[in-house]
Amino acid sequence: MNAAAHYDIAIVGGGLAGSSLALALSQIRYPLSQKPLRIAIIETKPFTQTAFSPSDGRHLALAYGSARIYQSLGMWDILGSKAYPLNEIHVSEKGSFGFTRFKAAAEKVPALGYVLSLNTLQETLIKTLQEKNHIQWFCPDTVTEVRRDNNVNFLQLEKGMTLSAELVIAADGANSAIRTLLNIPIETQHYGEDALVTTVDATQLTHTAYERFTAKGVIAILPISDTRAVLIWTGPSEWIAHLRQMDLQVFLKTLQTYFGYRAGKLTNPGKFHVYPLQLIVAQKIVQDGVVLIGHAAHTLHPLAAQGFNLSLRDISTLAEMIETRISTGKALFDLQWLKAYSQLRESDQKTIIRLTHRLRDLFSQDLFPLKAARSLGLSACDLFPPIKSALARKAMGIAGRLPRAD
Ligand SMILES: Cc1cc2nc3c(=O)[nH]c(=O)nc-3n(C[C@H](O)[C@H](O)[C@H](O)COP(=O)(O)OP(=O)(O)OC[C@H]3O[C@@H](n4cnc5c(N)ncnc54)[C@H](O)[C@@H]3O)c2cc1C
């Protein structure tokens, strides 16, 4: 390898997770010199695709706790102005009497969450990062080799550069190359399901998000304005392929049959985007001088809208712990503190991964006893405020130990 340019931290992958962590780290200063950390971001897509592409149709339901994290990073004024607040979430199952509603007022929060376009979030993060001259982008480029020598990681980039860094962050997505290069095993489950994402006009939107479990998958309607909403229909891949090929009027009729009319009449669908769904969980998220975050650490089914919210809590805690290491003059590569980070995040990660996976399993079977139990479960949840509140606070990312958020 050539002589290496040295960084405190190298982040591989400049997607939502990588760029959010870079933003959090950009605020850390060395105590005496007040110098910022030297950060490298290696991103395989050119900027035009990473930040400014309209090709990703996803909108994210950002939990209230995630909005607080972005607020602590000084980003919420701008992100909040582009996001649509959710005051209520309504969960039901087609053909069953049970339903439950979560309300912001009952939880005494200004909103349960906010709906924001993934492109807008990504674009805003990258524009902010590009203004910071202690962050260097290697883009488009990729890592072909990781070598560790004397507590330093050496990254060989495809275009010929060699970087060295005390800490490497793998934020390179579900098929993480860093995870593979380091032989970190994963647990994976192919659901045989896809998510179809589009937008629709809706005549009755009132800051309410709907989630409806049906025999043909889960339909979520998330408002993005007073008249337009994102539709996310997750279900068996053959069914999603069938929906995709339908004449638009037939599609809308099918949608209305399965979803009902709670959001009024649904019309004028936008472009269809399809995402394959699987569960991927890295069997460890730290090793000597390396941390996995975002989809590289855990890729979840989107039915509970928890994937990135969980990652953001990981990121916030990691940045907080890095700040403490820097302020006390301690090394970043040390495996003991990396393990302490992993342990601190373990309970939240396990709970959300299990909850999402079991929820998907529970609602994917149409057997009568299960359906009756689900209906009772939804009603019980609605009738017992403490259960509902505990669930709401977990989903909002404000239960248990919280990352520092203000
Ligand atoms: C349909 C759908 C709806 C969702 N809705 C929600 C929601 O409402 N709420 C929520 O919290 N979450 C949601 N999620 C999850 C959320 O989208 C993900 O958690 C998030 O996008 C993952 O971001 P990431 O940065 O970890 O990964 P990615 O977005 O995959 O980013 C990885 C980055 O690394 C780059 N890269 C890849 N390989 C390399 C390499 N070898 N070298 C350098 N760079 C590399 C890629 O180009 C990319 O920029 C949803 C997911 C889906 C599929």
The ligand as a Tripos MOL2 file, in Angstrom:
@<TRIPOS>MOLECULE
LIG
   53    58     1     0     0
SMALL
NO_CHARGES

@<TRIPOS>ATOM
      1 C1        -39.7340    0.8610    1.8800 C.3       1 LIG1
      2 C2        -38.9450    1.3160    3.0730 C.ar      1 LIG1
      3 C3        -39.4930    2.2400    3.9440 C.ar      1 LIG1
      4 C4        -38.7780    2.6440    5.0830 C.ar      1 LIG1
      5 N1        -39.3730    3.5080    5.9500 N.ar      1 LIG1
      6 C5        -38.7220    3.8430    7.0850 C.ar      1 LIG1
      7 C6        -39.3470    4.7140    8.0370 C.ar      1 LIG1
      8 O1        -40.4680    5.1830    7.8450 O.2       1 LIG1
      9 N2        -38.6590    5.0110    9.1750 N.ar      1 LIG1
     10 C7        -37.4130    4.5060    9.4290 C.ar      1 LIG1
     11 O2        -36.8420    4.7900   10.4850 O.2       1 LIG1
     12 N3        -36.7880    3.6990    8.5310 N.ar      1 LIG1
     13 C8        -37.4100    3.3550    7.3790 C.ar      1 LIG1
     14 N4        -36.7830    2.5660    6.4590 N.ar      1 LIG1
     15 C9        -35.3770    2.1710    6.6980 C.3       1 LIG1
     16 C10       -34.4020    3.2500    6.1750 C.3       1 LIG1
     17 O3        -34.6800    3.5200    4.8210 O.3       1 LIG1
     18 C11       -32.9710    2.7500    6.3460 C.3       1 LIG1
     19 O4        -32.7580    2.4900    7.7240 O.3       1 LIG1
     20 C12       -31.9110    3.7330    5.9010 C.3       1 LIG1
     21 O5        -32.1840    4.2310    4.6230 O.3       1 LIG1
     22 C13       -30.5590    3.0110    5.8880 C.3       1 LIG1
     23 O6        -29.5530    3.9630    5.6680 O.3       1 LIG1
     24 P1        -28.0200    3.5140    5.6000 P.3       1 LIG1
     25 O7        -27.2640    4.7770    5.4330 O.co2     1 LIG1
     26 O8        -27.6840    2.6000    6.7080 O.co2     1 LIG1
     27 O9        -27.9370    2.5990    4.3160 O.3       1 LIG1
     28 P2        -28.0100    3.0020    2.7770 P.3       1 LIG1
     29 O10       -29.0910    3.9710    2.5550 O.co2     1 LIG1
     30 O11       -28.0310    1.7320    2.0080 O.co2     1 LIG1
     31 O12       -26.6480    3.7750    2.5260 O.3       1 LIG1
     32 C14       -25.4340    3.0920    2.3420 C.3       1 LIG1
     33 C15       -24.5040    4.0150    1.5800 C.3       1 LIG1
     34 O13       -23.2490    3.3650    1.4300 O.3       1 LIG1
     35 C16       -22.8460    3.4480    0.0700 C.3       1 LIG1
     36 N5        -22.0190    2.2540   -0.1910 N.ar      1 LIG1
     37 C17       -22.4280    0.9880   -0.3820 C.ar      1 LIG1
     38 N6        -21.3630    0.1840   -0.5500 N.ar      1 LIG1
     39 C18       -20.2650    0.9530   -0.4610 C.ar      1 LIG1
     40 C19       -18.8740    0.7040   -0.5290 C.ar      1 LIG1
     41 N7        -18.4070   -0.5280   -0.7360 N.pl3     1 LIG1
     42 N8        -18.0060    1.7390   -0.3980 N.ar      1 LIG1
     43 C20       -18.4820    2.9850   -0.1720 C.ar      1 LIG1
     44 N9        -19.7900    3.2930   -0.0840 N.ar      1 LIG1
     45 C21       -20.6640    2.2880   -0.2110 C.ar      1 LIG1
     46 C22       -24.1290    3.4760   -0.7350 C.3       1 LIG1
     47 O14       -23.9430    4.0730   -2.0000 O.3       1 LIG1
     48 C23       -25.0220    4.3450    0.1670 C.3       1 LIG1
     49 O15       -24.8940    5.7220   -0.0780 O.3       1 LIG1
     50 C24       -37.4720    2.1310    5.3280 C.ar      1 LIG1
     51 C25       -36.9170    1.2090    4.4380 C.ar      1 LIG1
     52 C26       -37.6410    0.7940    3.3270 C.ar      1 LIG1
     53 C27       -37.0240   -0.2110    2.3890 C.3       1 LIG1
@<TRIPOS>BOND
     1     1     2 1
     2     2     3 ar
     3     2    52 ar
     4     3     4 ar
     5     4     5 ar
     6     4    50 ar
     7     5     6 ar
     8     6     7 ar
     9     6    13 1
    10     7     8 2
    11     7     9 ar
    12     9    10 ar
    13    10    11 2
    14    10    12 ar
    15    12    13 ar
    16    13    14 ar
    17    14    15 1
    18    14    50 ar
    19    15    16 1
    20    16    17 1
    21    16    18 1
    22    18    19 1
    23    18    20 1
    24    20    21 1
    25    20    22 1
    26    22    23 1
    27    23    24 1
    28    24    25 2
    29    24    26 1
    30    24    27 1
    31    27    28 1
    32    28    29 2
    33    28    30 1
    34    28    31 1
    35    31    32 1
    36    32    33 1
    37    33    34 1
    38    33    48 1
    39    34    35 1
    40    35    36 1
    41    35    46 1
    42    36    37 ar
    43    36    45 ar
    44    37    38 ar
    45    38    39 ar
    46    39    40 ar
    47    39    45 ar
    48    40    41 1
    49    40    42 ar
    50    42    43 ar
    51    43    44 ar
    52    44    45 ar
    53    46    47 1
    54    46    48 1
    55    48    49 1
    56    50    51 ar
    57    51    52 ar
    58    52    53 1
@<TRIPOS>SUBSTRUCTURE
     1 LIG1         1 GROUP 0 **** ****
